[in-house]
Amino acid sequence: MKKILFVLPLLALVLAVGCKKIDKLLTFYIEDSQNIRIASNFPLGTLVPLTPISVPTKSEERFSNEGTRADLVKNVSLNRLTLTITDPSSENFDFLRRIEIYISTDQNDQVLLASLAQVPAGQTSIELTPTNAVLDKYLKASSYTLTTKAEITRPISRDITVRSDSRFKVTADPL
């Protein structure tokens, strides 16, 4: 009886550690980059959407490269989203007060992907705070749409190009 009482907690611990290792083996990342253009005539002081960007996912190919399929993907979340000014190179984010980026597909409602409520001064690259949104259906779709809403604090003299680098964490069930 004492052996059973000792073995059961040990077995539970081994299974818990094993499941974490298996989840780690079945977790991979999908990275993507898109360019966002902020026009020089952008309105000041209100949160206004920019032109939406359609992003092809190539999900079947990406899942296949990781040894899985879309129907086995069980959890997708945004791991990181970084914005970097690429043009003009002398510009920084001082013109921007706050920013929100949403994700949607034709079949699914728009959800907040990441945001930054207070953009720090003097930065040419900023990291947005990801939401805890479950993004399985967006990355399994053939494409998704990114919509950016920005609040500008000062006039912009010329168009600004910002590169959006995102990293999605994907976990799949075993085959």
NUMI-527575 format. One line per field, with one value per residue: x, y, z of N, C-alpha, C in turn; residue number from 1; residue in one letter. Coordinates in steps of 0.1 Angstrom, whole numbers, plus 5000, padded with zeros to 4 digits. Example, Ala and Ser with C-alpha at 12.3 -4.5 7.8 and 13.67 -1.06 7.14 Angstrom:
# NUMI-527575
n.east <- c(5132:5128);
n.north <- c(4943:4978);
n.up <- c(5078:5071);
ca.east <- c(5123:5137);
ca.north <- c(4955:4989);
ca.up <- c(5078:5071);
c.east <- c(5132:5129);
c.north <- c(4967:5000);
c.up <- c(5078:5079);
pos <- c(1:2);
code <- c(A:S);
# end
This chain:
# NUMI-527575
n.east <- c(5008:5019:5038:5022:5011:5033:5042:5021:5020:5045:5043:5024:5038:5059:5043:5032:5055:5064:5043:5046:5070:5064:5044:5062:5077:5058:5053:5057:5069:5055:5066:5061:5062:5051:5044:5034:5018:5018:5000:5009:4988:4973:4947:4947:4947:4926:4916:4922:4915:4939:4946:4935:4954:4959:4969:4984:4983:4995:4993:4988:5012:5031:5024:5027:5055:5063:5056:5029:4993:4966:4942:4951:4962:4960:4962:4968:4986:4994:5028:5047:5049:5064:5070:5088:5102:5109:5111:5109:5144:5153:5132:5112:5090:5077:5055:5033:5007:4991:4985:4967:4963:4944:4931:4915:4892:4874:4854:4854:4850:4865:4893:4911:4946:4971:4984:4995:4993:5005:5029:5064:5087:5110:5117:5126:5118:5092:5076:5046:5019:5008:4974:4954:4941:4926:4939:4936:4917:4923:4949:4947:4931:4931:4939:4944:4933:4949:4942:4951:4948:4955:4966:4975:4998:5010:5014:5023:5049:5056:5049:5051:5068:5062:5075:5060:5066:5057:5052:5039:5028:5024:5007:5004:4984:4996:5003);
n.north <- c(4988:5012:5015:5020:5044:5060:5057:5066:5096:5101:5090:5107:5131:5125:5121:5147:5163:5150:5156:5184:5185:5171:5189:5211:5200:5199:5225:5254:5283:5309:5333:5366:5393:5426:5456:5488:5517:5551:5578:5612:5630:5622:5623:5642:5635:5616:5582:5565:5543:5528:5519:5486:5456:5428:5395:5367:5334:5309:5286:5258:5249:5258:5245:5219:5219:5218:5194:5188:5193:5215:5207:5196:5216:5232:5255:5288:5317:5352:5359:5379:5413:5436:5469:5488:5517:5521:5539:5574:5570:5587:5592:5589:5574:5596:5610:5595:5586:5565:5530:5504:5471:5450:5418:5399:5378:5370:5353:5356:5376:5407:5410:5423:5423:5433:5460:5493:5516:5539:5554:5553:5581:5591:5566:5543:5518:5499:5477:5461:5453:5420:5406:5382:5367:5339:5326:5306:5301:5322:5320:5295:5300:5308:5334:5364:5396:5425:5453:5485:5508:5541:5568:5600:5625:5648:5667:5650:5653:5639:5607:5578:5547:5517:5487:5458:5432:5401:5374:5343:5319:5285:5256:5221:5191:5157:5136);
n.up <- c(5000:5008:4988:4966:4972:4972:4945:4928:4931:4920:4895:4884:4884:4866:4843:4840:4836:4812:4795:4792:4779:4756:4745:4741:4720:4701:4695:4675:4657:4637:4616:4603:4580:4572:4554:4564:4555:4564:4557:4547:4550:4572:4596:4627:4663:4667:4669:4641:4613:4592:4558:4552:4552:4533:4540:4528:4541:4536:4551:4550:4538:4556:4580:4571:4567:4593:4601:4606:4603:4594:4607:4630:4645:4675:4691:4686:4691:4693:4697:4695:4684:4665:4655:4631:4619:4585:4564:4561:4570:4589:4606:4637:4661:4673:4664:4669:4691:4701:4691:4675:4664:4644:4636:4610:4591:4561:4569:4597:4627:4634:4656:4683:4679:4688:4707:4716:4741:4749:4732:4734:4735:4709:4697:4672:4667:4680:4704:4704:4727:4729:4726:4744:4725:4708:4680:4661:4639:4622:4613:4601:4579:4544:4540:4559:4572:4582:4601:4609:4635:4642:4663:4657:4668:4659:4629:4598:4576:4553:4537:4557:4561:4577:4590:4600:4621:4629:4652:4656:4679:4677:4685:4681:4679:4684:4656);
ca.east <- c(5000:5028:5044:5012:5010:5046:5043:5011:5025:5057:5038:5017:5049:5065:5034:5031:5068:5064:5033:5052:5081:5057:5039:5073:5081:5047:5051:5066:5066:5054:5070:5056:5065:5042:5047:5022:5021:5010:5000:5012:4976:4966:4941:4953:4940:4916:4921:4916:4920:4947:4942:4937:4964:4956:4981:4982:4990:5003:4992:4990:5026:5039:5021:5034:5070:5065:5052:5015:4982:4957:4932:4958:4966:4950:4964:4977:4985:5005:5039:5054:5046:5073:5069:5100:5102:5119:5113:5123:5152:5155:5120:5110:5076:5072:5043:5023:5003:4988:4983:4961:4963:4934:4931:4901:4891:4861:4844:4855:4850:4877:4897:4924:4957:4981:4982:5004:4984:5014:5041:5075:5093:5124:5119:5124:5112:5084:5070:5032:5015:4998:4963:4954:4932:4929:4940:4936:4909:4929:4961:4943:4925:4940:4945:4938:4935:4954:4938:4958:4942:4966:4963:4987:4998:5015:5013:5034:5053:5057:5045:5060:5066:5065:5075:5054:5072:5049:5056:5028:5032:5015:5008:4996:4982:5004:4997);
ca.north <- c(5000:5024:5016:5026:5059:5066:5055:5074:5110:5100:5088:5120:5141:5121:5124:5162:5167:5145:5164:5197:5182:5168:5202:5219:5194:5202:5240:5261:5297:5313:5347:5372:5408:5434:5470:5497:5531:5561:5589:5625:5638:5615:5632:5643:5635:5606:5568:5563:5531:5529:5509:5472:5448:5414:5387:5353:5327:5297:5278:5243:5247:5261:5234:5207:5220:5215:5180:5188:5197:5225:5201:5192:5228:5234:5267:5298:5330:5361:5359:5392:5422:5448:5479:5495:5527:5518:5550:5578:5564:5597:5594:5581:5573:5607:5615:5585:5586:5551:5522:5491:5463:5440:5407:5394:5371:5372:5346:5358:5389:5414:5410:5430:5414:5439:5475:5501:5527:5551:5551:5560:5591:5589:5553:5540:5505:5497:5464:5462:5443:5411:5402:5367:5362:5326:5330:5294:5302:5332:5314:5283:5305:5311:5347:5372:5410:5433:5466:5493:5521:5549:5582:5608:5637:5660:5665:5643:5661:5630:5594:5570:5533:5510:5473:5450:5419:5394:5360:5335:5306:5275:5243:5211:5178:5148:5129);
ca.up <- c(5000:5009:4975:4957:4976:4967:4930:4922:4929:4912:4881:4880:4882:4853:4832:4838:4829:4799:4787:4789:4769:4743:4740:4736:4708:4691:4694:4666:4655:4623:4615:4591:4580:4563:4554:4567:4551:4571:4547:4553:4553:4582:4606:4640:4675:4669:4665:4627:4607:4580:4547:4556:4545:4531:4542:4525:4552:4532:4563:4548:4535:4568:4589:4566:4570:4607:4603:4611:4594:4600:4616:4643:4652:4686:4698:4680:4697:4689:4706:4695:4672:4665:4644:4629:4608:4575:4555:4560:4580:4600:4614:4648:4664:4681:4658:4672:4705:4704:4680:4677:4652:4644:4626:4606:4578:4555:4577:4611:4632:4637:4670:4686:4679:4697:4709:4725:4745:4751:4724:4740:4726:4704:4693:4657:4668:4692:4706:4709:4737:4723:4734:4746:4715:4702:4666:4652:4626:4613:4606:4593:4567:4533:4542:4569:4570:4593:4601:4619:4639:4648:4667:4654:4677:4651:4614:4592:4564:4542:4540:4566:4559:4590:4589:4611:4622:4639:4655:4661:4686:4672:4691:4673:4685:4677:4644);
c.east <- c(5009:5035:5035:5011:5022:5046:5033:5015:5037:5053:5031:5027:5056:5056:5033:5044:5068:5055:5039:5062:5074:5051:5050:5077:5071:5044:5062:5061:5065:5056:5065:5060:5056:5046:5034:5026:5012:5011:5002:5000:4967:4960:4947:4943:4929:4922:4914:4923:4928:4941:4945:4947:4960:4969:4978:4990:4999:5003:4995:5005:5034:5036:5028:5049:5073:5060:5038:5005:4973:4947:4938:4962:4955:4951:4973:4975:4996:5016:5046:5050:5055:5071:5082:5098:5113:5121:5104:5131:5155:5143:5120:5095:5070:5059:5031:5020:5000:4985:4976:4961:4953:4936:4917:4903:4877:4850:4844:4855:4864:4880:4910:4935:4968:4979:4994:4996:4993:5027:5053:5082:5107:5127:5117:5118:5104:5078:5056:5029:5004:4986:4964:4944:4936:4928:4940:4929:4915:4941:4958:4936:4935:4946:4938:4940:4939:4949:4944:4950:4953:4960:4976:4986:5003:5014:5025:5037:5054:5053:5056:5057:5071:5065:5069:5059:5064:5054:5044:5033:5021:5018:4999:4995:4992:4996:4991);
c.north <- c(5013:5026:5023:5041:5066:5067:5065:5089:5110:5099:5100:5130:5138:5124:5139:5167:5163:5152:5177:5195:5179:5181:5211:5213:5197:5217:5245:5275:5300:5328:5353:5387:5414:5448:5478:5511:5541:5574:5603:5633:5631:5625:5631:5640:5624:5592:5565:5551:5535:5519:5495:5465:5434:5406:5373:5345:5315:5287:5263:5240:5248:5250:5221:5207:5217:5201:5179:5192:5207:5219:5197:5204:5231:5247:5276:5311:5339:5362:5372:5400:5434:5456:5487:5504:5523:5530:5562:5573:5574:5599:5585:5581:5585:5613:5607:5585:5571:5544:5509:5484:5452:5430:5403:5386:5374:5365:5349:5373:5394:5414:5417:5421:5419:5454:5480:5514:5540:5548:5559:5570:5586:5575:5551:5526:5504:5483:5466:5451:5433:5409:5387:5361:5348:5329:5318:5296:5312:5327:5301:5288:5307:5324:5354:5387:5417:5447:5474:5505:5529:5563:5590:5621:5649:5657:5658:5649:5652:5616:5586:5555:5526:5495:5466:5436:5412:5379:5353:5322:5296:5262:5233:5199:5168:5141:5116);
c.up <- c(5000:4995:4965:4960:4972:4952:4923:4920:4919:4897:4876:4877:4868:4841:4829:4831:4815:4790:4783:4778:4755:4737:4734:4722:4697:4689:4684:4664:4640:4624:4602:4592:4569:4564:4556:4563:4558:4562:4554:4556:4564:4593:4620:4651:4677:4664:4652:4621:4594:4570:4552:4547:4545:4532:4539:4536:4547:4543:4561:4546:4548:4578:4584:4568:4584:4611:4609:4600:4602:4610:4629:4651:4662:4693:4691:4687:4692:4700:4707:4683:4674:4653:4643:4617:4598:4565:4559:4572:4592:4609:4626:4651:4672:4676:4663:4687:4709:4691:4684:4663:4654:4634:4623:4594:4573:4563:4592:4615:4634:4652:4671:4687:4689:4697:4717:4728:4746:4744:4730:4730:4721:4698:4678:4656:4681:4692:4711:4719:4730:4732:4736:4736:4710:4687:4656:4639:4617:4606:4598:4580:4556:4533:4553:4566:4583:4591:4612:4622:4646:4653:4666:4663:4670:4637:4609:4579:4552:4547:4548:4563:4572:4586:4601:4610:4633:4640:4662:4667:4682:4679:4684:4682:4677:4666:4649);
pos <- c(1:2:3:4:5:6:7:8:9:10:11:12:13:14:15:16:17:18:19:20:21:22:23:24:25:26:27:28:29:30:31:32:33:34:35:36:37:38:39:40:41:42:43:44:45:46:47:48:49:50:51:52:53:54:55:56:57:58:59:60:61:62:63:64:65:66:67:68:69:70:71:72:73:74:75:76:77:78:79:80:81:82:83:84:85:86:87:88:89:90:91:92:93:94:95:96:97:98:99:100:101:102:103:104:105:106:107:108:109:110:111:112:113:114:115:116:117:118:119:120:121:122:123:124:125:126:127:128:129:130:131:132:133:134:135:136:137:138:139:140:141:142:143:144:145:146:147:148:149:150:151:152:153:154:155:156:157:158:159:160:161:162:163:164:165:166:167:168:169:170:171:172:173:174:175);
code <- c(M:K:K:I:L:F:V:L:P:L:L:A:L:V:L:A:V:G:C:K:K:I:D:K:L:L:T:F:Y:I:E:D:S:Q:N:I:R:I:A:S:N:F:P:L:G:T:L:V:P:L:T:P:I:S:V:P:T:K:S:E:E:R:F:S:N:E:G:T:R:A:D:L:V:K:N:V:S:L:N:R:L:T:L:T:I:T:D:P:S:S:E:N:F:D:F:L:R:R:I:E:I:Y:I:S:T:D:Q:N:D:Q:V:L:L:A:S:L:A:Q:V:P:A:G:Q:T:S:I:E:L:T:P:T:N:A:V:L:D:K:Y:L:K:A:S:S:Y:T:L:T:T:K:A:E:I:T:R:P:I:S:R:D:I:T:V:R:S:D:S:R:F:K:V:T:A:D:P:L);
# end
